[in-house]
Amino acid sequence: MVCLLGALLCLGGCGKSGSATDVMRAPVFPNPTDEEMLLKPGPASSDLILAGTTINVETLETIDSDTTPSGGFIPVVVIGDVKGRDAKVAIPSSTSGVVMIRTSTRSEGSSVLDIALYQLTIGDKSWLLNNGGVALATLQLKEEASQGAGHRSVHLGKRTLLHFSVSQAVQFKR
């Protein structure tokens, strides 16, 4: 204990006067979480994205058709700025969002995972990507068990890139 305290004092400056409490007050920097490592999105300047616009997102958790339940929500982050109709940024890169597992099924040797880009947080506002309950950006992924053991379920690892295309124009009223 005395050797450790002496080493700490020496790290604070050997030959200098100081107390053990001065050394102990040094700031502690915790390891950042995955969420804290994400960049903060910049401001959006457009308010409308057109039908057919692609929104690329990266999953922040693993999704598997065998273990992720239908109705579940998985956090995502937007990869790359999404431009609006006026060619200005509508959805900034690093915008946080959520995908919803619409259905996760297995039947007759195939697994199907139907997911929707459910929500995006742009600035300080949260936007649902639906129109009267109809999801505007969906993907359906399928695996055939007949292709081998690795194809038993649809499995998306953490940091999987997904490409959603919006089915109709989306207005962000700011």
C-alpha positions as CSV (number, residue, x, y, z in Angstrom):
1,M,0.0,0.0,0.0
2,V,2.8,2.4,0.9
3,C,4.7,1.5,-2.3
4,L,1.5,2.1,-4.4
5,L,0.9,5.5,-2.7
6,G,4.5,6.4,-3.3
7,A,4.2,5.5,-6.9
8,L,1.1,7.6,-7.2
9,L,2.8,10.6,-5.6
10,C,5.8,10.1,-7.9
11,L,3.5,10.1,-11.0
12,G,2.1,13.4,-9.7
13,G,5.7,14.8,-9.9
14,C,8.7,13.2,-8.1
15,G,10.6,15.6,-5.9
16,K,7.6,18.1,-5.8
17,S,5.6,18.6,-2.7
18,G,2.0,17.4,-2.9
19,S,-0.5,15.3,-1.0
20,A,-2.0,12.0,-1.8
21,T,-5.4,13.7,-2.1
22,D,-4.1,15.9,-4.9
23,V,-3.2,12.8,-6.9
24,M,-6.4,11.1,-6.1
25,R,-8.5,14.0,-7.5
26,A,-7.2,13.5,-11.1
27,P,-10.1,13.1,-13.5
28,V,-11.2,9.7,-14.4
29,F,-12.3,9.1,-18.0
30,P,-14.7,6.2,-18.4
31,N,-14.7,4.1,-21.5
32,P,-17.4,5.5,-23.8
33,T,-20.4,3.4,-24.7
34,D,-21.3,2.6,-28.3
35,E,-24.0,5.3,-28.1
36,E,-21.6,7.9,-26.8
37,M,-19.2,7.2,-29.6
38,L,-21.7,8.2,-32.3
39,L,-21.3,11.5,-33.9
40,K,-23.9,14.1,-33.2
41,P,-26.0,14.9,-36.3
42,G,-25.8,18.4,-37.9
43,P,-28.8,20.6,-38.6
44,A,-31.3,19.7,-41.3
45,S,-32.2,22.3,-43.8
46,S,-34.7,20.6,-46.1
47,D,-38.2,19.5,-45.1
48,L,-39.3,17.0,-47.8
49,I,-37.8,13.8,-49.1
50,L,-39.3,12.3,-52.2
51,A,-40.6,8.8,-52.9
52,G,-37.8,6.5,-53.9
53,T,-35.3,8.3,-51.6
54,T,-32.9,5.8,-50.0
55,I,-32.1,6.1,-46.3
56,N,-29.1,4.0,-45.3
57,V,-28.9,2.9,-41.6
58,E,-26.6,0.8,-39.5
59,T,-28.0,-1.5,-36.8
60,L,-26.7,-0.9,-33.3
61,E,-27.8,-4.4,-32.0
62,T,-28.1,-7.9,-33.5
63,I,-31.3,-8.9,-35.2
64,D,-32.2,-12.6,-35.7
65,S,-35.5,-14.0,-37.0
66,D,-35.2,-16.8,-34.4
67,T,-34.7,-14.6,-31.3
68,T,-35.9,-11.1,-32.1
69,P,-39.7,-11.0,-31.5
70,S,-42.2,-9.4,-33.8
71,G,-43.1,-5.9,-32.6
72,G,-39.6,-5.4,-31.2
73,F,-37.6,-2.2,-31.7
74,I,-33.9,-2.0,-32.6
75,P,-31.8,1.2,-32.5
76,V,-30.1,2.4,-35.7
77,V,-28.1,5.3,-36.9
78,V,-28.3,7.0,-40.3
79,I,-25.2,6.6,-42.5
80,G,-24.7,9.5,-44.8
81,D,-26.7,12.7,-45.3
82,V,-30.1,12.2,-47.0
83,K,-30.9,15.0,-49.4
84,G,-34.4,16.5,-49.8
85,R,-36.1,17.6,-52.9
86,D,-34.2,20.9,-52.9
87,A,-30.8,19.0,-52.7
88,K,-30.3,20.3,-49.1
89,V,-29.8,17.9,-46.2
90,A,-33.2,16.6,-44.9
91,I,-31.8,13.8,-42.6
92,P,-28.2,14.5,-41.4
93,S,-25.7,11.6,-41.1
94,S,-25.5,10.2,-37.6
95,T,-29.3,10.8,-37.0
96,S,-30.6,8.2,-34.5
97,G,-33.6,6.1,-35.3
98,V,-35.4,2.9,-34.6
99,V,-36.4,0.0,-36.8
100,M,-39.4,-2.1,-35.9
101,I,-39.6,-5.9,-36.4
102,R,-43.0,-6.2,-38.2
103,T,-42.9,-9.9,-38.5
104,S,-40.4,-12.7,-37.8
105,T,-41.5,-16.1,-39.1
106,R,-40.2,-19.5,-40.1
107,S,-42.2,-21.9,-42.2
108,E,-41.6,-24.6,-44.8
109,G,-37.8,-24.3,-44.6
110,S,-37.5,-20.6,-44.9
111,S,-37.2,-17.7,-42.5
112,V,-38.6,-14.2,-43.2
113,L,-37.8,-11.0,-41.4
114,D,-40.0,-8.0,-42.3
115,I,-38.7,-4.8,-40.8
116,A,-39.7,-1.1,-41.1
117,L,-37.7,2.1,-40.5
118,Y,-40.1,3.3,-37.8
119,Q,-38.7,6.5,-36.3
120,L,-36.0,9.1,-36.8
121,T,-34.9,11.9,-34.3
122,I,-33.9,14.9,-36.3
123,G,-32.6,17.7,-34.1
124,D,-34.9,17.7,-31.1
125,K,-37.9,16.2,-32.8
126,S,-39.0,12.7,-33.3
127,W,-40.6,11.7,-36.6
128,L,-42.6,8.5,-37.3
129,L,-42.1,7.2,-40.8
130,N,-45.7,6.1,-41.5
131,N,-48.8,7.5,-43.1
132,G,-52.0,6.6,-41.3
133,G,-50.4,3.5,-39.8
134,V,-48.8,2.4,-43.1
135,A,-45.0,2.1,-42.9
136,L,-43.2,4.2,-45.5
137,A,-39.8,2.4,-45.5
138,T,-39.8,-1.4,-45.2
139,L,-37.5,-4.3,-46.0
140,Q,-38.2,-8.0,-46.2
141,L,-35.3,-10.4,-45.8
142,K,-35.5,-14.1,-46.5
143,E,-33.2,-17.1,-45.9
144,E,-33.8,-20.6,-47.2
145,A,-32.8,-23.5,-44.9
146,S,-32.2,-25.7,-48.0
147,Q,-29.0,-23.7,-48.7
148,G,-27.4,-25.1,-45.5
149,A,-27.1,-24.7,-41.8
150,G,-26.0,-21.1,-42.0
151,H,-29.3,-20.2,-43.7
152,R,-31.7,-21.4,-41.0
153,S,-32.6,-17.9,-39.9
154,V,-32.2,-14.3,-41.0
155,H,-29.3,-13.0,-39.0
156,L,-28.2,-9.3,-39.0
157,G,-25.2,-8.6,-36.9
158,K,-24.5,-5.4,-35.0
159,R,-23.4,-2.7,-37.5
160,T,-25.2,-4.2,-40.5
161,L,-26.0,-1.7,-43.2
162,L,-29.6,-1.6,-44.3
163,H,-30.9,0.3,-47.3
164,F,-34.5,1.6,-47.0
165,S,-36.3,3.2,-49.9
166,V,-39.3,5.4,-48.9
167,S,-42.5,4.5,-50.7
168,Q,-44.0,8.0,-50.8
169,A,-42.9,11.5,-50.1
170,V,-42.2,12.3,-46.4
171,Q,-42.8,15.9,-45.1
172,F,-40.8,17.0,-42.0
173,K,-42.8,20.0,-40.6
174,R,-40.3,22.1,-38.7
